[in-house]
Amino acid sequence: MHTAFAVLILLPALGVLLGWLHQRRFQRWMDSYPEATLVIDQAGRIRYANLRAAQLARRSPAALRGTPINHWLPGNKDDYEPVWRTLFISLATHASGNLGQHQWRDEQGNTTLLQVYGTALPRDKVVMLTLRLHHEQHPDQPQHYLAEKLLKTAESDAGIGSWVLHMKSGKLDWSLAVHRLFGTDPETFAPTEQAYFNCVHPDDRERVRAELDQHMQGSQPFDIEYRIVRPDGQIRDLLERNHVHCMETGQIDHLWGTVIDMTEHKRLKNQLELSQLAVEYCSEGIAIADAGLNWLYVNPALCRMCESDSAALLQAMPALFLQGEEQRSLDKAELGALLAANGEWQGELKLHKAQQQSLAALVSITALLPVVGQDTAARSVWVLTDISSIKETERKLRSMAYFDGLTGLANRTHFSDQLRRQIQQAASAEQMVAIGFLDLNGFKQVNDLLGHEVGDQVLCEVAQQLRAASREGDLVARWGGDEFAVLLPGISGNKLPPPLLERLRNAVRISRQQQGLQLEISASVGVAVYPAAATTPEQLMQCADKAMYAAKADARHALWLHDAAGLRAYPLSGDEPPRAAPGDENA
């Protein structure tokens, strides 16, 4: 509520005339009225200002219209909020009277001390202010005090209690709403100052007395928050707005004010604060977006996840989200489509980070639809969980399941899966697939003479040489021990290209020296071709294994081949003429 809400006390005589403001005759009468008069709507804006009010503001009446009243009557924006509510809720009575002294600030910044009077006109949902210079104020007329009017209209004040303390007589008047708040029976409970303090929570009494004594030295309204203990033992939180009314002599004539129950408000406030703490300190990223998928809020965890500040993240939506191996940024239409089906979505996306990096995240989105009858807009809540560590664990597990821990090559399981897939593709494309099994020669001597650590180094070097000799799309695997396998897919024609076999045979050439002893490591290679040698993965591997052992037994030929011509030694540069394997009818 604006400060204006606190100062809206209106002349009762003018209230009945507000409905006639549209008539020119009354318009002229109001313009010529000698006192400054303003009409304020529920939004706290000036709907009408007469010439005298315009002179106070140093503006034209037209220029005053539409401006907020708190621009001209500045102060605490919470001033008189309970009173303002009561003025508009009191539908049966035109509450009116004196609201005290307030500073008026004109267009040039000059301030003038004014006495503010007014009347609520709830039927028209406006209030009217009359502003008088302090020395022009009328004699005190207690029967017109707004406090007394509020007491009379308390039956319909929607839980806002009103009270008046007469300083001279010591009489304390409570509205029925105050009795309801305090849990007292108006028929049996006599409100007095001492009885009031007896209701205040023991831990708050001393503070309340001190605040009252302090603020009564001035003339401005003031608030006090405190707890009461009702007769049934229930503790309630109250907010009390106090007004000091002084006569021209400066003597306090009476105190009056309003009181409202803040228990539920404080409970909700505490709940909100706890919720805010949970969001602020949550380890998961949380964001709130509007209906256009523009982020309105991001929590600190999301900022840490993206290595960015909140201002940058609010502008980054939706380019922050990446999808696919190519890490393409999603647009708002694509993100909106995720929610289009049932108003919620959960899945994996990648978040853009600094230095062109990305972070795997599990994203949960829930659409919050507007509440019927409430001024709420469509929102969506985003919860983002960093799953990069989970992804890394999955990668390691996958690596352990499909790759050799020493060399990083594919293991036997992964090789067999890929062979089966490549044979299926080759069958439909009418292509050949070849596999080569390699067994190292001289490796046992390296292990025996140089140790297993050097042996492991040799195996890693063999893996590097085989990778270098392979084509793009080939798969190199460690079959086990000192055996390796190479998958050669997508071969066109009816025979293997000789350069391919040449590279395969010569891929392994390693030397090691130990105390003047030269150790040479080479490989015996067996190659089998699909579909010439076999039509199933298992049969093809058996053929390649048989060819490898044939090459192992043949000191003259390092590579044996099993294709449409059968199993035979394959002549390469430096080899002797080919010969068939013993018992091979296709030699």
RAFEN-V886420 format. One record per residue. N is the residue number from 0. RES is the residue in three letters. SS is DSSP state (a for helix, b for strand, c for the rest). D_CENTER is the distance of its C-alpha to the mean C-alpha in Angstrom with 2 decimals. Layout:
n: {N N}
res: {RES RES}
ss: {SS SS}
d_center: {D_CENTER D_CENTER}
//
This chain:
n: {0 1 2 3 4 5 6 7 8 9 10 11 12 13 14 15 16 17 18 19 20 21 22 23 24 25 26 27 28 29 30 31 32 33 34 35 36 37 38 39 40 41 42 43 44 45 46 47 48 49 50 51 52 53 54 55 56 57 58 59 60 61 62 63 64 65 66 67 68 69 70 71 72 73 74 75 76 77 78 79 80 81 82 83 84 85 86 87 88 89 90 91 92 93 94 95 96 97 98 99 100 101 102 103 104 105 106 107 108 109 110 111 112 113 114 115 116 117 118 119 120 121 122 123 124 125 126 127 128 129 130 131 132 133 134 135 136 137 138 139 140 141 142 143 144 145 146 147 148 149 150 151 152 153 154 155 156 157 158 159 160 161 162 163 164 165 166 167 168 169 170 171 172 173 174 175 176 177 178 179 180 181 182 183 184 185 186 187 188 189 190 191 192 193 194 195 196 197 198 199 200 201 202 203 204 205 206 207 208 209 210 211 212 213 214 215 216 217 218 219 220 221 222 223 224 225 226 227 228 229 230 231 232 233 234 235 236 237 238 239 240 241 242 243 244 245 246 247 248 249 250 251 252 253 254 255 256 257 258 259 260 261 262 263 264 265 266 267 268 269 270 271 272 273 274 275 276 277 278 279 280 281 282 283 284 285 286 287 288 289 290 291 292 293 294 295 296 297 298 299 300 301 302 303 304 305 306 307 308 309 310 311 312 313 314 315 316 317 318 319 320 321 322 323 324 325 326 327 328 329 330 331 332 333 334 335 336 337 338 339 340 341 342 343 344 345 346 347 348 349 350 351 352 353 354 355 356 357 358 359 360 361 362 363 364 365 366 367 368 369 370 371 372 373 374 375 376 377 378 379 380 381 382 383 384 385 386 387 388 389 390 391 392 393 394 395 396 397 398 399 400 401 402 403 404 405 406 407 408 409 410 411 412 413 414 415 416 417 418 419 420 421 422 423 424 425 426 427 428 429 430 431 432 433 434 435 436 437 438 439 440 441 442 443 444 445 446 447 448 449 450 451 452 453 454 455 456 457 458 459 460 461 462 463 464 465 466 467 468 469 470 471 472 473 474 475 476 477 478 479 480 481 482 483 484 485 486 487 488 489 490 491 492 493 494 495 496 497 498 499 500 501 502 503 504 505 506 507 508 509 510 511 512 513 514 515 516 517 518 519 520 521 522 523 524 525 526 527 528 529 530 531 532 533 534 535 536 537 538 539 540 541 542 543 544 545 546 547 548 549 550 551 552 553 554 555 556 557 558 559 560 561 562 563 564 565 566 567 568 569 570 571 572 573 574 575 576 577 578 579 580 581 582 583 584 585 586}
res: {MET HIS THR ALA PHE ALA VAL LEU ILE LEU LEU PRO ALA LEU GLY VAL LEU LEU GLY TRP LEU HIS GLN ARG ARG PHE GLN ARG TRP MET ASP SER TYR PRO GLU ALA THR LEU VAL ILE ASP GLN ALA GLY ARG ILE ARG TYR ALA ASN LEU ARG ALA ALA GLN LEU ALA ARG ARG SER PRO ALA ALA LEU ARG GLY THR PRO ILE ASN HIS TRP LEU PRO GLY ASN LYS ASP ASP TYR GLU PRO VAL TRP ARG THR LEU PHE ILE SER LEU ALA THR HIS ALA SER GLY ASN LEU GLY GLN HIS GLN TRP ARG ASP GLU GLN GLY ASN THR THR LEU LEU GLN VAL TYR GLY THR ALA LEU PRO ARG ASP LYS VAL VAL MET LEU THR LEU ARG LEU HIS HIS GLU GLN HIS PRO ASP GLN PRO GLN HIS TYR LEU ALA GLU LYS LEU LEU LYS THR ALA GLU SER ASP ALA GLY ILE GLY SER TRP VAL LEU HIS MET LYS SER GLY LYS LEU ASP TRP SER LEU ALA VAL HIS ARG LEU PHE GLY THR ASP PRO GLU THR PHE ALA PRO THR GLU GLN ALA TYR PHE ASN CYS VAL HIS PRO ASP ASP ARG GLU ARG VAL ARG ALA GLU LEU ASP GLN HIS MET GLN GLY SER GLN PRO PHE ASP ILE GLU TYR ARG ILE VAL ARG PRO ASP GLY GLN ILE ARG ASP LEU LEU GLU ARG ASN HIS VAL HIS CYS MET GLU THR GLY GLN ILE ASP HIS LEU TRP GLY THR VAL ILE ASP MET THR GLU HIS LYS ARG LEU LYS ASN GLN LEU GLU LEU SER GLN LEU ALA VAL GLU TYR CYS SER GLU GLY ILE ALA ILE ALA ASP ALA GLY LEU ASN TRP LEU TYR VAL ASN PRO ALA LEU CYS ARG MET CYS GLU SER ASP SER ALA ALA LEU LEU GLN ALA MET PRO ALA LEU PHE LEU GLN GLY GLU GLU GLN ARG SER LEU ASP LYS ALA GLU LEU GLY ALA LEU LEU ALA ALA ASN GLY GLU TRP GLN GLY GLU LEU LYS LEU HIS LYS ALA GLN GLN GLN SER LEU ALA ALA LEU VAL SER ILE THR ALA LEU LEU PRO VAL VAL GLY GLN ASP THR ALA ALA ARG SER VAL TRP VAL LEU THR ASP ILE SER SER ILE LYS GLU THR GLU ARG LYS LEU ARG SER MET ALA TYR PHE ASP GLY LEU THR GLY LEU ALA ASN ARG THR HIS PHE SER ASP GLN LEU ARG ARG GLN ILE GLN GLN ALA ALA SER ALA GLU GLN MET VAL ALA ILE GLY PHE LEU ASP LEU ASN GLY PHE LYS GLN VAL ASN ASP LEU LEU GLY HIS GLU VAL GLY ASP GLN VAL LEU CYS GLU VAL ALA GLN GLN LEU ARG ALA ALA SER ARG GLU GLY ASP LEU VAL ALA ARG TRP GLY GLY ASP GLU PHE ALA VAL LEU LEU PRO GLY ILE SER GLY ASN LYS LEU PRO PRO PRO LEU LEU GLU ARG LEU ARG ASN ALA VAL ARG ILE SER ARG GLN GLN GLN GLY LEU GLN LEU GLU ILE SER ALA SER VAL GLY VAL ALA VAL TYR PRO ALA ALA ALA THR THR PRO GLU GLN LEU MET GLN CYS ALA ASP LYS ALA MET TYR ALA ALA LYS ALA ASP ALA ARG HIS ALA LEU TRP LEU HIS ASP ALA ALA GLY LEU ARG ALA TYR PRO LEU SER GLY ASP GLU PRO PRO ARG ALA ALA PRO GLY ASP GLU ASN ALA}
ss: {c c a a a a c c c b c a a a a c c a a a c c c a a a a a a a a c c c c b b b b b b c c c b b b b b c a a a a a a a c c c a a a a c c c b a a a c c c c c c c c c a a a a a a a a a c c c c c c b b b b b b b b b b c c c c c b b b b b b b b b b b c c c c b b b b b b b b a a a c c c c c a a a c a a a a a a a c a a a c c c c b b b b b b c c c c c b b b c a a a a a a a c c c c c c c c c c a a a a a a a b c c c c a a a a a a a a a a a c c c c c c b b b b b b b b c c c c c b b b b b b b b b b b b c c c c c b b b b b b b b b b c a a a a a a a a a a a a a a a a a a a c c c b b b b b b c c c c b b b b c a a a a a a a c c c a a a a a a a c c c c b b b c c c c b b c c a a a a a a a a a c c c b b b b b b b b b c a a a c b b b b b b b b b b b c c c c c c c c c c b b b b b b b b c a a a a a a a a a a a a a a a b c c c c c c b c a a a a a a a a a a a a a a a a a a c c b b b b b b b b b b c a a a a a a a a c a a a a a a a a a a a a a a a a a a c c c c c b b b b b b c c b b b b b b b b b c c c c c c a a a a a a a a a c c c b b b b b c c b b b b b b b b b b b b b b c c c b c c a a a a a a a a a a a a a a a a a c c c c c b b b b b c c b b b b c c c c c c c c c c b c c c c c c c}
d_center: {29.08 31.05 34.05 36.14 35.42 37.23 40.33 41.10 44.58 46.94 50.65 51.72 54.63 52.40 49.94 52.18 52.64 49.01 49.28 52.10 50.30 50.50 54.26 55.82 58.39 55.84 53.71 56.76 57.46 53.95 54.16 57.45 56.29 57.09 53.94 50.43 48.53 44.93 43.24 39.50 37.12 34.30 31.76 33.85 35.41 39.15 40.79 44.32 46.07 49.87 51.92 52.20 48.42 48.15 50.75 48.76 45.69 47.87 46.38 47.72 46.93 45.17 42.95 41.99 40.81 37.06 36.30 34.39 36.85 34.93 35.84 39.47 39.12 36.45 35.43 32.91 30.65 30.89 34.71 36.39 33.35 35.08 38.26 36.61 35.22 38.70 40.35 38.49 38.61 42.36 43.51 47.06 47.98 47.70 46.67 48.09 49.24 48.60 45.23 46.75 46.63 43.84 43.62 43.71 42.49 44.13 43.09 44.63 42.87 46.00 45.60 48.04 48.27 48.45 49.08 46.72 48.03 46.68 46.50 43.77 44.40 41.88 43.66 42.80 39.44 40.52 42.10 44.91 45.36 48.68 48.68 51.82 52.82 53.10 56.90 57.15 55.51 57.59 59.26 57.20 57.38 55.71 56.17 53.67 50.98 47.57 47.16 50.08 48.84 45.51 47.43 49.25 46.13 44.15 44.75 42.16 39.74 36.95 36.90 37.59 40.69 43.20 45.94 48.80 50.65 54.09 55.08 58.82 59.24 56.32 55.45 51.83 50.81 47.79 46.51 46.12 42.34 42.78 44.97 42.34 39.68 42.11 43.45 47.00 49.83 51.16 54.58 54.97 52.62 53.99 51.26 52.47 50.81 51.61 50.50 47.18 46.70 47.74 44.72 42.30 40.73 43.09 40.41 39.65 43.22 44.23 41.11 41.51 45.18 44.46 41.86 44.27 47.13 45.12 43.78 47.11 48.58 46.71 46.45 42.73 40.61 38.54 36.12 36.50 34.11 35.87 36.32 39.28 40.95 42.21 45.55 43.87 42.04 38.62 36.63 34.87 32.89 34.42 33.87 37.23 37.95 41.42 43.77 46.98 49.80 52.65 56.01 57.57 59.29 55.92 56.52 53.68 54.75 51.91 48.28 46.12 42.53 39.91 37.91 34.91 33.38 30.01 29.74 27.20 25.31 25.21 24.25 21.25 20.46 20.76 18.60 15.87 16.41 16.33 13.09 11.63 13.43 12.19 8.48 9.80 12.19 10.70 11.82 9.24 6.16 3.00 1.03 4.48 7.54 11.16 14.15 14.82 11.61 10.99 7.55 7.99 5.48 4.04 5.61 9.07 9.11 7.25 9.71 12.40 11.95 12.40 14.89 13.72 12.90 10.10 12.70 13.50 10.12 9.75 13.20 12.94 11.44 13.14 15.53 13.04 13.80 17.35 19.62 23.10 25.44 25.74 21.99 21.96 18.99 17.78 18.03 16.37 19.30 18.82 15.15 16.26 19.11 17.05 16.14 19.59 21.50 20.26 16.83 15.08 15.11 14.90 16.29 16.51 15.44 15.83 13.60 15.61 16.37 18.91 22.59 22.05 20.80 18.38 16.48 16.69 13.61 13.56 10.97 10.77 10.05 11.37 12.75 13.45 16.81 18.41 20.49 24.17 25.88 22.89 21.49 18.02 16.45 14.91 11.16 9.12 6.42 5.42 6.48 8.14 11.35 13.69 16.95 19.02 21.30 21.85 22.68 25.03 26.68 27.15 28.64 31.01 32.02 32.63 34.61 36.63 37.33 38.30 39.32 42.00 40.83 43.60 43.84 40.46 42.43 41.83 43.46 45.93 43.37 41.30 44.56 45.92 42.81 42.91 46.68 46.39 43.82 45.95 49.09 47.47 46.45 49.90 51.68 50.15 50.55 54.10 53.37 54.38 52.35 53.91 53.08 54.67 55.19 56.09 57.83 58.37 61.92 62.69 59.40 61.13 63.26 60.23 58.73 62.09 63.13 59.93 57.64 54.55 52.26 54.20 54.25 50.46 50.46 52.92 50.79 47.77 50.10 51.41 47.86 47.29 50.65 50.00 46.64 48.41 51.17 48.93 47.79 44.24 43.32 45.74 44.55 46.11 46.04 47.61 49.65 50.60 52.74 54.31 53.83 51.46 50.77 49.91 48.71 50.05 48.67 49.40 53.07 55.09 58.87 61.21 61.23 59.13 59.29 61.50 59.25 56.43 58.75 60.15 56.75 56.02 59.32 59.13 55.46 56.46 58.74 58.19 60.71 60.78 63.59 64.72 67.83 69.42 68.52 66.70 64.28 63.32 60.49 60.58 59.53 61.34 59.53 59.84 58.45 58.30 57.58 56.05 57.66 61.05 61.06 58.89 56.60 54.19 51.90 53.85 57.20 56.02 54.88 58.25 60.05 58.15 58.82 62.49 62.70 61.15 63.74 66.45 65.33 65.24 68.83 69.97 70.55 71.34 68.30 64.71 63.19 64.24 62.98 62.92 62.77 65.00 68.00 67.37 66.80 68.40 68.18 66.57 68.48 66.46 67.78 69.97 70.39 73.72 74.41 72.46 73.90 72.94 71.79 74.58 75.14 72.93 74.79 72.57 73.59}
//
